Amino acid sequence: MESLLLFVFAIGMLGWVLGLVGFFRAGTALSELRELRLRLEALAGEPKLDVLAAPLEPTTSEAISTEAAEPVAEATATEAVVPEPEAPEPVAPEPVAPEPVAPVGTTPEPVPAAARDLETLITTRWGVWVGAAALLFAGVFLVRYAAEQGLLGPAARCVAAALLGAALLAGAEWLKRRDDPLAVGPFGVDQAPAGLAAGGTAVLFGAAYGAGPFYGLLAPLAAFGAMAAASLIGLAAALRYGQLTAAVGLVGAFVTPALVATESPSLPGLFAYLFVVSGVALLVVRHTAWTWLGWATMAADAIWIVLGGAAGGPDVWSAAAFMPAAAALNLVLLPGAALDHPIGRRLAWIPFALLAMAGLVLESLSPGPMPRLGLFLLSPIAVWKGATEPRLDRLPWVAALFGLLTLLCWALPEWQPTGEVLSIEGVVQAVLPGAWAPQVIRPLIYAATLLAVFHAAAGLWGENRAPNPINWAALVAAVPVLTLAVAYAQIARFQADTGWAMVALGLTAGLTLTTTRAASAGAVQRAGIHAAGAVAALALGAAMLLHDYWLTSAVALFLPALAWIEARADLPPLRRVALAVAALVLVRLLLNWYVPTYIFGTTKIVNGLIAAYAFPAAAFAFAAHLFRRRADDLLVSVLEAGAVAFAACFVALEIRHGFGGGRLSEELDFEEGAAHLVTLAVQALAYLHLARRTGRRVTAMAGRILGGLAVGLGVVLLLLNPALTGAEAGVASLLLGYLVPAGLALAGRRYLADGSFRRGLAVYALVAGFAWISLQIRQIFHPDDLSVFTGDIDDAELWAWSGGWLLYGVGLMVVGIRSGARLVRLAALGVVGLVCVKVFLVDMSGLTGLWRVLSFLGLGLALIGLGAVQRRFVLPAKQA
């Protein structure tokens, strides 16, 4: 209990400090407004006005602002009572302090601002704030001490607390009346009345709670009246003494139940008390436009809902009932003028969502029908507010979302179908039908049905009467389909089920009917939304009959239909729906770790991978083409990228499937790596070529990414080549692993503008060509074992390497001369130099007889020939 008290005390102190900060920000504006008031009175020649009068109720949308709410209200009142004076003659300012009221027709001098010294700051502001907090906790702990020591009875304690609160409020009023509004100190208005009023307000709240639910001295109705009376006193005090009183009073009201312990706590009484306190606080917000007070109230309500769930017990229903009641109270007391401002609209739906989140936590802590009922009751409240206030017509969507989350978090026990299976010797002969559903899952089915029917009915009503019918029509199309999907996931666990598919088919028929009705009424956009819902229900029904990758393919085929409906009905919001569907398919197919366990069949090429990846790739590409006709936005880019990714995965998995004999979990060998390398390079070239012709950024990026993957894989094959690893490799696999990628790399250089990338591809092509020559020579002499560590190297093979490398260098020189590429000629010289090193260091000692002669003879002839070629072709070109 002590830890709970410390936690709630910390929360209370945080809210109290926030209230002080809000008051501090308003103090400077109050001082400036007081000076302006005095100058206007002097110009008009009227007597002094009470600058600390209670603020008027804001009537403009700007009144909802959290900063300087009181000064705005006072300035409005001043403008309403002070006539506009004639422009006076300017008077030069005097160095001496002016009189409080200047003569009519003259301009008073500005009041000089006093220096804000630390001593005055501590004594007149900080000290008063700390003193108000000390009064609050002194009263609470005095009552607690009296209870622990048995000094006073329950009635005497409550009376003493009420007298203490009344005395503090009386002292605040006495200081308030003695305060001279013209005697402006260095920190503006005197803070002492506000501090006393704040402490008195909190003590009165505690006294009312103690006499009511805590001690049970009053009947329920009388206790409610006492709490209401204390709340009204707090309201009056806050309106007269400002934000400091409101902050401390509110924190005291919410913290008091946690600071006073009882042997028989009453959750219903607690939440009745919290309901009254919340209503009073929201009335203050309605009158003063202190939005911070509204945020703090709803946050405290959410915390108490969670604490009520943690307490558990049979009275947890009170916390569940308090959640929708607090949400409705906030919506009822929020003024319509506040909705003209964005912060006012946020003050409507953010607390609503915050209370709903607290309800979800309550349901997880104390699962049962009451927390779920409280969450479902948010839907009629949201629909009522959305129907009466068009600016909040999206609030039903928030309620529907939390209704769906409630269904998704519904914990179901283990259950079995009610049918009876008849079998003979283990062979199923027949299945006798049982009840339509087991008893344990019926509550979830009933709740899901009511949620879907209610939102569909509300949407059908609103789309014919509301100013913005699109949001209401979307309820009809989306909520039933999503509810069916959640219920299917909870009960059937994504298993193929004909019964669920029939329900989806019936929902498709219903949405088709609403589509027809909307089209007959000439509402093209509404008809388009209903048609999208019908297509979604049909796709869901198809998914219920399928499993594994077939489910995702069915969802992917939904995208072209959405694109067609979006174009025909002119419904840009459907693009956001399509984006969500595309994201779902991408995650399902690209980040699904269970794909290797799927069964795609053993037939090469024509197997389940076509349905798993080729169909979605085609659907994404076609949908991107349709959507791009109306706008080239993020959705089109995502669809194009998805089509590229699915196509690449399809090719890679087909290769994996073919080399693994239908299994995707086999180990990767060199031949398969070579096939992946070539297909990646070909796809990269195709996308780069397509990007050059169409200018599409996605295809250009795809070409670069796939090309980078190909180069990376090519480097891996160069480092882990069969000569070092001993992997099996034939003529075809060596061509695919080295020579073909080298040629593709040279072809890809023409599509790149960056010089470093072009040089990188050229270096890779040079090394890959050299590796192919070396490995192919090794494969000719040792077709079964290419490893240089286990197999022998005879003289013919050693000489063949020298000859092959020398021919490679000569060929590079010819290419360099014909193309005029100096870097190619330098590369040729490097290869020839490598041959020279090998001949003099390896062949001289490793070869014998005729092979050594041929080695040196070939090298000498090649070097002489290269010199002649250099003098005949290269030097004249340089001189020219």
N, C-alpha and C positions, 0 to 999 in steps of 0.2 A: 504493500500500500504506500509505503514511504517513497519508493521509486516512482510510482504513478503520480504522487503529489509533486515530486520534484520535476517530473516531465511536464505536467500541466502548468506548474508555476513558471517554468522556462518559457512555455508557449505564451502564457499571459504577459510576462515581462516583455517579450518580443513585441506583442501587440501594443503594450503601453508605450514602449520606446518609439514605435512607428507613429503613434498618435502625437507624441511630443514633437517628433520631426515635422509632421504636418502642421502643427501649430506654429513651430518656429518659422516655417517658410511663409506663413501668412502674416507674421508679425510686422515685417518690413512694409508690406503693402498697407496694413492698417495705419501705420504711422504716416505714410505719405498721403493716404486718403484723409486723415484728420486735418493735415495741413491744408489740403485742397478745400475741405469743408469750411474751414475758418476764412479762407480768402473769399470764397463765394458768398458767405454770410456778410462779410464786410462790404463786398460790392453791392449786394442787394439791400443793405441797411436793415436786416431783420435780426431778431434776437438769436442767441445761440441755440443750436439744435443738439439733441442728445446723440453724440457720435457713437455711443455704445448701444444704440437701440437694437432690438432683435432684428435679424436679417429677414427681408421679405422672401416669399417663395419665389424661386426663379421661374421666369416665364419664357426664357429663350433657350435655344439649344446650347448656347455657349455656357449656360449656367451649370452644365454638367461637368465642366472642367474641374480637375482636382486642385488646381493652384489658384489661390486668391478667389475662392468662391464667395466668401463673405464680402470682400471689398467690391466685387461686381454687383452684388445685391444692394449694398449701401449706395453705390454710385448711381444705380438705377433709381433708388428712392430719392436721392438728392436732385437728380435731373427732373423728377416729376414735380417737386415742390418749389424749386428755386427758379424764378423767371430769368430769362436771359437779359443781362444788363447791357446798357450802352457801352460802347468801347471807351474806356477811360483814357485820359492822357497819360503817357508813361511818366513815371516819377523815378528819379535816380535813387538807388538804394542808399540808405544811411548805414553807417557802421554800427549804430547802437541797436539794441533789441527793440522791436516794435511793440505797440500795445496789443492786447489780445484781440480787440476789435478795432479796425481802422475806420476812420470817417468815411461816409458815403462819397463815392466819386474818386477815391484814391485807391491805389494798389498797395496792399500791406506788404511789408517786407517778409521774406522767408524766414522761418524759424531756424536758427542755426542748430545743426546737429551736434549733440554732445559727444565727446570722445567715449568710446566703449571700452572702459577699463575692465580688467579682469575681476577686480573686487566687486564692482557693481553687477557684472554678469553672473558671478557666483551667488550673490545674495538676493538679487531681484528676480532671477529666472531659474537657474539650475537648482538653487536651494528650495524654491517654491515647488518645483516639480518633484524633487526627492521627498519633500515634506508631504505632498499629496499622496505619494505612494506609501510613505510611512504610516499616514493616517489610515489608509485602506487596510494594510496588513495588521496594524495595531488593533483595529476593531475586530478583524477576523480572528486573530490569535487570542484576543481577550475572551471572546466567546468560547473558543476551543479550550482555553485554560480553565474557564469556569466549568465547562462540561466535564473535563477530566478530573477536577478536584471536587466536584459535587457541591460547589459553592451556591449555585442558584439552580432553580428548577428550569425546565424547558420554557415555560411561559415567561419567567422573569428574564431569562437570557434574550428571548426575542424582543421583549419590551425594551430592555436596556439597549439592544442594538438599534431598534427603531428610534429611540430617544437620541442616541449618539448621532445617527444619520441626520435627524431633524436639526440637532444643534449645529452640526457642521454646515448644513444648508443655510440655517439662519445666520451664522457667522459670515458666510459667503455673501448673503444679501446685504448684511449690514455694511461690510466693506465695499460692496458694489455701490451702494447709495452714497457713501462718503467719498467715492472716487471723483475727483474733478477731471472732467474730460479735457480741459484746456491745460491741465498740468501734465504735460507730456514729458515723461522721463527719458532717460537715454535708451530705454528698451521698449518704449511705447506704453501700452496699457498695463496696469498693475496685474500681475499674475496671481496674486494671493486669493482673490475671490474664486477664480477658476480652480485653483488647487483645492480649496475647502469644499467647493461644490462637487468636485470629482470624488473626493473621499466620502462625502455624505451620500452621494448617489450609490456608490458601491456598497456601503453599509446597509442602506435601505433595501437593496436587492437581497442581501444576505438575510436580513431579518424576515422579509416576506417568504423567502424559500424555507427558512427554518420553521416558521409558524405553519407552513403548509405541508408540502410533501415530506420534509425531513422529520419533524416531530409529530405530525398528524394532529396538531392542536385545533385545526380548523377543518370543517367539512370540505370535500373536494371543490364545491362551488365557491365557498367562502375563500378557500386557499387560492383559487384561480383569481378571484376578485382582488385579493391582497397583492398578488404578484402583478396583476394588471395595474393596480394603483401605484405600486413602486415603479413600474415601468413608465407610467405617465409622468411621475415626478422626475425620473431620469430624463425623459424627453424634454420636459420644460426646462430643466437645468441645462441640458446641452444646448438648447436653442438660445438661452440667455447668456451662458458663460463660455460658449465656444467649443472648439474641437478638443481641447485638453480634457474638458469634462466628459465629452462623448467618448474619448479614447479610454480614459481610466474607468469610467463607468461601465463601458462595454466589457473591458477585460475583467473587471471585478465580477461582473454578472456571470461571465462564462467560467471563471476560475473558482468561484465560491463553492459550487457543488463538489469539486475535487478536494478542496482544502478542509472541508468538514466531513469527518467520517461518521458512519452510522452502522449499527449492527443489522438493521433491516432496510437496506437501500431499496428504493422504489424507482425502477426505470420508467414506468409510465408517468410518475410525478415529475421526474427529472426532465423528460422530453416535453411535457406540458409546459414546464417552466421555461425551457429553452425556446419553445415556440413563441411564448409571450415576449421574451427578451429579443428574439429575432424580429418580431413584428415591430416592437418599439424602435429598434435600431434602423430598420428599413423605413419607418416613418420619418425618422430624422434625416435619412438620406434623401427621401422624397422632398422634404422641406428645404434642406440646406445644400443639396447637391454635393455632399462630401462622399465622393465615390469610394475612397479608401475605406470608409466605414462599411459600405456594402460588401466589398471584397473580404474584409476581416470577418464580418458576420457569417457569410457563407462558408468561409474556410473553417471557422470555429464549429459551425454546424456539422460540416463533414468530419471533423476530428471526433466530435462527440458521437456521431453515428458509428465510426470505427471502434471507439472505446466501448460503446454499447454492445457491439458484436463480440468484442473480446471478453466482455463480462459474461455473456451467454445467459443461460437460464430460461425459464418459461416466458419471461417478460420481454424477450428480444423483439417481439412483435411491435413494441412501442418505438424502437429505433427504426424498424422497417416502415412503420406508418409515418414517422416524423420526416423521412426522406422526401416523399412526394408532397407532403404538406408544406415543408420549407421551400421546395421548388415552386409550388403554386403561390405561396405567400410572396416570394420575391417577384414573380411575374405580375401579381395583382397590384402590388404597391409601387412598381416601377412606373413613373409618369410617362405618358405618351410623348411629351416634348423631349424627353431624354433620348428617344429612339431616333431623333433627327441627327444625333451626333454618333460617330462610330463607337466612342467609349460607352455610350448608353446601350447600344446594341450588344456590345461585348458583355455588359453587365447583365444582360438577359440570358445569353446562352452559355457563357463560361461558368457561372455558378450552377446552372442547370446540369451541365456536364460534370462539374466537380462533385455535386451531390450524387449523381448517378454512379460515378466511379467509387464513391464511398459506399454506395449500395452494393456494388459488385464485391468490394472487400468484405462487407457485412455478410453477403451470401456465402463467401468462401470460408469465413470464420464460423458461421452458424447456418449451415445449409438447412433449408426447409422451405415450406410454401410461403411463409410470410415475407421474407426478404425478396423472393422472386415476385410475389404479388406487388410489393412496393415498387420494384423496378418496372413491372408491366404497367402500373398506374401512371407512370410518367408519360405514356403514349397519349391517353385522353387529355391530359393537361397540356401537352405540347400541341395537339391538334386543336384544342379549344383556343389557345393563344394564337396559333398560326392562322386560324380562321377569323379571329376578331382583329388581329393586327397584321396586315399584309407585310410589314417590314420584318416580321419574324416568321414568315411562312416556311423557312428552312428548319425551324425548331423541331417539327415532327421527324425530320431525318435523324436528328440527334437521338430522339427517343427510340426510333426504330433501330438505330445502331446498338444502343445498350440493351434493347430487347433481344436482338440477335446474339449479343455477347452473353446474355443471361442463358439463352438456350444452349450456346456453345459450352458454357461452363457448368451446365447441369450434370451432376455426377449420377450416372446410371449404375445400378448394381448389375451383377451377372444375371443374364436371363437366357432362356431357351425358347425356341418356337413351340407353339402349343399343339402343332400337328403330331400325329402318332405314325411312326415308321414301321411298316410290316416287312419282315425279311425272313427268308428261308435259307438256312445254312450260310448266313452272311450276305446273301444276295437280296437287295431291296426289291420287294415285289410291288408295294404300293405305299402311298402316304395318305393317311386319313386326315382331312382338314380339321383344325381345332378352332379356337376363338380367333377373332380377327387380329388381336394383338394381346400379348401378355399384360397382366395387370401392372407390372412395374414400369412399363414404358408408356402407359396410357396418359398419365399426367403431362408428360412432355409433348405428346401428340396433341392433346387438347390445347395446351398453352401455345404451341406453334400455330395451330389452326386459328385460334382466336387472334393472335398477333397478326397473321397474314390477312385474315378477313377484315379486321378492324382498319388496318392501314389501307387496304384496297377500297373499302367503303368510304373512308375519309377522302381518299384521293379522287374517287369518282364524284363525290359531292363537291369537293373543292375545285376540280378542273372545270366545272360548269358555272361556278359562282365567284371564284376568287379572281382578283385583278391579274395575278400571274399564274395562269393555269398550268404552265409547264412543270413547275415544281410539284404540284399535286398529281399531275398525270404520271410523273416519274415514280411516285409512291405506288401507284397501281401496277406499274411494269416491273419494279425492282424488288419491293419488299416481299411479295409472295414467292418469287423465284429464289431469293436469298434465304428465306425461311425454310423452303423445301430443301435447299442444298444443305443447310445446317442440320435440319432434322435427319436427313438421309445420312450425313456424316456421323451423327451421334448414334443412330440406331443401327444402320446397315454397315457402318464402318467401310464405306466405299466398295462394298462387295456388289457384284452384279445381282440385280433383283428386278424381276418383272413387275411386281406389284408397285414398287416405287416408280418405275418407268411409266406405268399406266397413270399414276397420279400426275406426273409431269406432262403426260399427253393431255390429260384433262385440263391442266392449267394452260397449256398451249391453246386449246380450243377456246377457253374463256378469254384469254388475251386477244385471240383472233377476233372474237365477237366484239370486244371493246374497240379494237382497231377499226372494224367495219362501221361501228356506230360513230366514231370520231370522224372517219372519212366521209360518212353520209352528212354529218353536220358541217362539213367544209373546214374542219380543224386539221390541217395537214400535219402540223407539228405534233399535236397530240396523237394523231394516228401513227406517226412515225415512232413515237416513244412506245406506244402499245405494241407496235410491230416488233420493235427491238426486244421488248419483254417476251413476246411470243417466240421469237427466234432463240432467245436465251433459254426459255423453258424447254424448247425442243432439243437444243444442244445438251441440256442437263439430262433430259430423258434418254438421249442416246448414250451419254456417259454412264448412266445407271445400268445400261445393258452391257457395257464394255468394262474392261479392266486394263491395268497397266498403261501402256503407251496409247492404247486406243482411246482412253479417256481424254488424254491431252489432245490428241488429234481432233476429237469431236469439238473440243473447246476452241482450237485454232481455226477450224472451219467456220466458226461464228464471226470471225473478223470481216471477211468479204461481205457477208450479209449486213453487218453494221455499217460498213462503208456505203453500201447501196442505199440503205435506209437514210443515212445521214445526208446524202446528196438529194434524194427525192423529197424528203420532208424538211430540208433546210434546218437541221438540228445540230449546230456546233457542239452542244454539250455531250453528244454521243461520242465525240472524239476523246473525251476524258474517260468514258466507259471503255472504249476500245484500247486506250493506253493501259488501263488497269488489267484488261484481259490479256493484252500482249505481255505485260510484265509477269502475269501468272504463268503463262505458257513458257516464257523464257526461263523462269526459275524452275519450273517443273522438268524441263528437258535438258537444261544446261547445268543445273546444280543438283541433280538428282543422283545420289550415290547408289541407288538401287538399280540403275539402268543395266549394269553388267549382269544382274541376276535375272533380268527379263528373258523370256524365251521367244526368240525371233525366228525359229526354224533353222534347218540345216541347209536349205537351198541357197546357193550363192546368188547374189544380186537380187533375185526375186524372193524377198523374205519380208519379215515384219518391220524391218528398218525403213521400208518405203512408207508405211503408214505412220511410223514413229517420227521420222524426220523429213522425208521428202514431201509428204503432204503438208505439214506445217510450214515448210520453207516456201512451197508454192502458194499457200494461203496468205502468208505474210507478204510475199512479193505482190500478189494480186491486190490485196487490201491496200498496200502502199500506193500502188498505181491508181486505185480508185480514190483514195483520200487525197492524193496529191493534185487531183483535178481541181479541188476547191481551196486548198491551202497547203503550203510546204512548211510544215511546222515540226515540233518535236515528235509528234506521233509518227509522221512519215519517216523521220530518221530512225526511230526505234524499230519500226516495221522493216525498213530496209536492212538495218543491222541484224535483226533477227533472222531475216531470210538468208543473209550471208552466213551467219553462224550455224543455222540449221543445215544449210547445204554443205558446209565444211565438215560438220559432225557426221552427216550422212555418208560422205565419201570416206572419212576416216574410219567410221564404224563398219562400213562395208568391207574395207580392207582388213580390219581386225577380225570381222566375222569370217571372211574367206580364208585367211591364214590360220585361224583358230578352229576351223571345222565347225562353225556355228556357236562357239563359246567365246565370250568377250573377255574372259579372265585369264587367257593363256599368256605366256611370257612373249615379249617382243624379240624377234630375231633380226638379223641383218637384212634379209630379203624384204621383210615387211617394212623396216625402217626406210629402205630405199624407195619402196612404193609410196610411202607417206611423203617422202621428200619430193618426189616428182609431182604428185598430185597437189601438194601445197604450192609448189612453184608455178604450176600451170594455172591454178586458181588465182594466184597473185597477179600473174601476167594478164589474165582475162579481165580482172577487175580494174587494173591500171589502164588497160586499153578502153574499157567501157567508161571509166571516169574521164579519159581524154575526149571521148566522143560526146558524152552527156554533160560533163561538168558537175556530176554529183559528188559531194564531199564524202558521203558515206562510203561509196564504192572506192574512192581514192584512198580513204583511210583503211578500208578492208584490204586493198591491195598491198598497202605498206605493212599492215600487221601480219598478213599471211606470208608476205615476202620475208619479213623478219623472222617468223617462225621457221620458214624453209631454210634460211641462211643458218639459223641456230642449229637446226637438225643436221644440216650439211657439215657444219664444223664438228659436231659430235661424231658423225660418221668418219670424218677425216682423222679424228683423234683415236677413235675406237675402230680402226679398220681391221679387216680380216687378217692382215699380216701380223698384227699385234695380238688380236684376240683369238685367232684360229677359227673364226666363224665360217660356216659353209657359205660359199658364194660362187655362182656360176657366171657365165658370160653376160647373161641378161641382167642379173642383179648388179654386177659391176657397172654395166652401162647406166642402169637406173640410179645407182648410188653416186656416180662421179661424173661421167661424161655428159649425160643428158642434163643434169643440174648445172653443169658448167656452161653449156650452151644456153640454157634458160636464163642464167644469171647475166650473160652477155646481152641477151635480148632484152632483159629488164632494164639495162642501163639507159636505154633510149627514153624511158618513161620518167626518169628521175632528173630533177634539175640540180639537186645538191651535189657538189663535186666530191665531197667526202664519201657519200653513199655510192656514187658511181665508181670511185677508186676502190672502195671496199668490195663491191661485186666483182670488179676486175681481178683483184687479188685472189678472191675465192675461186673464180673460174680458172686462174693460172694454177693454183695449188691443186684444185680438183682434177684438172687435166693431167697434171704430173702424177697424181696418185692413181688415176685410172691406168695410165701406161705402165706404171710399176706393178700394180696389182694384177693387171691382165697378163703381163709377162710371167708373173709368179703363178697365175692360174693355169697357164699353158703348160708349164713344166711340172706343176704339182696340183692337179685339179682337185684332189681329195683333201689336201692339207695346205692351206696358204700361210700358216704360221711360220715365221722365219726363226722361231726359237726351237721348234721341234723337227722341222724338215731340213734336209740338206740343200746346199746351194752348189750346183755343179758349175763347171767352167762355161758351158754354153749359156746358162741362165745369167751368170755374172756378165758375160759379154753382151747378151741381149739387153740387159738393163742399160749398159753404156750406149749401145746403138740406139735404143728407143729414146733415151733422154737426149741424145745428140740430134736425132731427127726432130724431136719436139722443139729443141732450141732453134734448129734451122727453120722449121715451120713458123715459129714465132717471129723470127727475123724477117721472113718473107712477108708476113702479115704487117709487121711494123713498117717495112719499106713501102708496101703498096698503099697503106693507109696514112703514111706520114706521121704515125704515132711514135714519138720518141720513147715514151715509157714502155711500149711493147718491145722496142728494140733493146732497151736496157734489160728488160726481163729475159729476152732471148740470150743476151750476153751472160746474164746470171746463170741460166740453165747450162749454157756451154761451159762456163767456169766451174759449175758443179761437176760436170763430166770430166773436166781436166783434173780436178782434185781426186775424183774416184779412180781415174785411170792411173795416176801416178802414185796414189796411196794404197789402192785396193787391187787393181788389176795387175800392177807390176809384181806384187807378191802372191796374189791369189790365182792368177792365170798362168798356164804353162803352154809351151809349144805354140801351135798355130793360133790358138785363141789370143795369146798375148800379142802376137804380131798383128793380127786383125784389129785388135783394140787400139793399138797405137797408130796403125796405119789409118784407120777410120778417123781417129781424132785429128791426126795431122792434116789429112785431106780436108776435113771440115774446117779447121782453123784457117788454112790457106784460102779455101773457097770463101769463107766469111770475110777475110781481108779484101779479096778481090771484089766481092759484092759491095763492101763498104766504099771502096775507092770508085767503083763504077756508078753506083746509084745514090748513095747517101751524101758523100762529100759534094758532088755537083749541085745537089738540091740545096744544101746548106749555103754554098757560095752564091747561088742564085737568090 
